[in-house]
Amino acid sequence: MSKNKDAGEKPGKGKKNTSLRLDGKTLKALKIRAIEEGTSVQKIVENLVEAYLEQSGKKRS
């Protein structure tokens, strides 16, 4: 599976790396869900974080 599967997204363009520690079962379920939805774990996490920041009024400019 390609790491940069999202259309039009160039590798590393304005993005920084981070790491997460997730329970094994949670990560497995997340990977399965990403495959089912035709996306990546990275994109799911990014979307969730952006939604959280928008909700709390702390979205970056």
N, C-alpha and C positions, 0 to 999 in steps of 0.2 A: 504494500500500500504506500502510495506517495505521501511524503510528509507535507508537501505544499499542494494539496489537492484542490484547495479553494480557488475558484476561477479568478484570474487577474491578480492574484496575490504573489508578489515577488519575494523570494527568500530573504529574510532578515530586514526587509524595508521598514525602518523605523520601529522595529520590534526589539524587545529585550527578553532574555531568557530568565525563567524562574523555575522552581521545582516545587512539587507538592508531595505530601505523604498521604496516601489514601489506603484504606483497608483493601486487602486483596480482592475481596468479593465486590466491593464498590467499584474498583478500577475495572474489573472484568465486565461488570454490568455496563459501565460507561463505555467501554470499548465496543461491546456488542451493540449498544444503542447507536453509537456513532456510525458503525457499519450499516445498520438498518436504515439510518437516515441519510446515508451517503455523505457524511461529513467527517470531521476529525475530532478527537478528544480536545485538542487545543482550541478549535473553533467553538465547541460547546462551552468550555470553561471561559473563553474570552467573552462570549455573548452573555453568559451568566454574570460575570463580573461587571460588564458594562451596564447591564440592566440594574444590578444592585447599586452601582454608583449613581445612575440616573434617578433611581427611586429615592435615594438618600440625599439627593441634591448636591452631590459631590463629584459629578461628572467632570472630567477634564475638558478644557476649552478646545 
